[in-house]
Amino acid sequence: MPEYNNINSDKKTVTANGREYQWPVQPTVVVCFDGCDPEYIVAASKAGLIPNLDKMRNSGFASKALASMPTFTNPNNVSIVCGVSPNVHGVSGNFYLDRETGKDVMMVDSTPVRAPTLLSAFSRAGAKVVAITAKDKLRKALGKDLDGIAFSAEKANEATLADNGISNVEALVGRNAPDQYSADLSLFVLDAGIKLLETAQPDISYLSLSDYVQHKHAPNDPEALEFMVAVDQRLGKILSLGARLGIVADHGMSDMADASGNPRIVYLADQLNETFGTGKCRVICPITDPFVRHHGALGGFVRIHLMAPDIALYDVLNFVRNIPGIALALPRDEVCLMFEVADDREGDIAVIAIKGVALGASKGDHDLSQLSGTRLRSHGGLTEQVVPFITSIPVKANPTHRLRNFDIFFALLNEVL
């Protein structure tokens, strides 16, 4: 086991976004297990396939927590590394309509992030910090103002000392950067994190995986169970290196197809155009990102922007609320209050589907032939909000605290909630 001599005991706490974190007393690793609905852990545990996770659940702390809404990758990863909700850090989705400019924005860097990350705060206080993501779309956001190492598995072969704080990542891990549509994208993140624990000996590591497997496979599918075994083996290695480990997810995952395997989709823009006139309502699908084969830009949450002065908000609300498959349609002020999202990044109306139903814009906007699996599996709504929250150490829980996925660093470093 390597010796960790880089921990500065003179620095007792670090504050980020109003939360005070204790200085790590041992290497601290958080894994964001992308798309890991609690059912994946239940299925693998019942099959006896995840001894390391089971040991953590039995001897450490195990519970369920709420992810930030909407339950997409970017809002939740940024919430986790900032330790606060989206109304503070400003990231409301992977894709949004800028209310001031009227332009579509796909989040590909740290520009929308308004709050400092705790990773940056620790690095600037002298800690060695590592952030490794599966997808490069997150790397710049999570590495915002970070004085340390930050790179993605997707573009590991392009990492440089100047841009990423590290080079020759493929040589470090011992294999080439994997295909972006593969389970190995996540395993590469874990393997790189392990190698850096052994060599660079970081104080804090954040390892963000991909949900490729979960989009393709249900919890009991052989491929999903095989993936859980591979992840668990790597978690065991992290623990053997003396790390304090936390596992949390950015969102769960739901099957959104019928019994015959056909996707269950409500194309909101088509219905709104037919009822109120073409172009008077703009539907934004905030799940949209460069990985369209995962989900076809279809998920359980969309935003409606009213584009014409003669459109009455409550006429649209009442119409949408009566569409089969819709669970909630809420005006902007209520969405911001209920789900702690940023007002200026929200639409005029937020729409959330019932479990098992996906929301889209117009039918022509979504190429279902690009889906990587035979069934549509996606996320974004309330039914994907409950996620696992597991630590390798016991944590003193506050029974009145509403546990959130972005509490994971606080729990690991402070040992309380």
C-alpha angles and dihedrals in degrees: 000000000000121000114245106210098152097083110112107216091189090071105073104175143009123206123211126171092346096309121112118218126195117237109260114264091195134012107298122208127184119191117198099206097204114222094358102153109193088249091071090060092044092051095047092045093051088053090051092239104125110056094159095052090044090052090052091049092050102041102025127036127300128179142126125264138188121254120217118269130279090042098228133129103255101047092048100043090049090047090053095051092042095043092224142085127272095262086068102041096033101225109132103166147332089273132022146163113250104229093206100048100026089227129132113246126198111197107237101146143018096283096107093047109103101174131065117251123237086232089062092044092054093044092052090049089058104269122136105242132187128189118185122177132186093219123048091218087077100041098084093044095050091042093053108146089344117157095203143049121327126162142136131240088225092063101022090131090061098051116126135183090242097051104025108020090243141061136192092040093159090056090048093053094037099235142063124276106276129239112276090234098058142091087238090070088074095040090052089057091053094044091050091049090052093049091051091049087055096045115019092030098211121199093218129024128183114195116187117191134199127254094219093119095046093050089054104035139043119230095264097044113117091238092054092048091048089052092050089054092052093048093046092053090055092047087055090054091051090052092048089058090063098258128150103230134203127186123198136148134228093219143337127245135241135196107241100186133095128243091278093052096254115140115253103222135166109204099205099181092056091053094044092049091051093049104036104021134274115298098004092109123041118205116205120195104205093192088072112122139139091279097075093151088069096062113348088242088291122131145139098274133056137164129228121209117195107226102182130060093224093062113099114217096220093047088059092042093052092046094050093045089060096053112108111249096033117120100177139005113184136176118244098260092053093046091053092050096045100041105025096238128153113270096218093051094049126094125235088259131021117206125200124190129222117254113290096022128103126208125219141169113236121344090242091057094066123066104202091182087075094062109117096215137047093246128049110244118175148138144213104118139085093275090066095046099093111085137169119267113193133164131184091225130060111262125201103233125209106223091212095051117105100224115228129185089241090064091075099098091044090052094047097046100035099032090221138083 
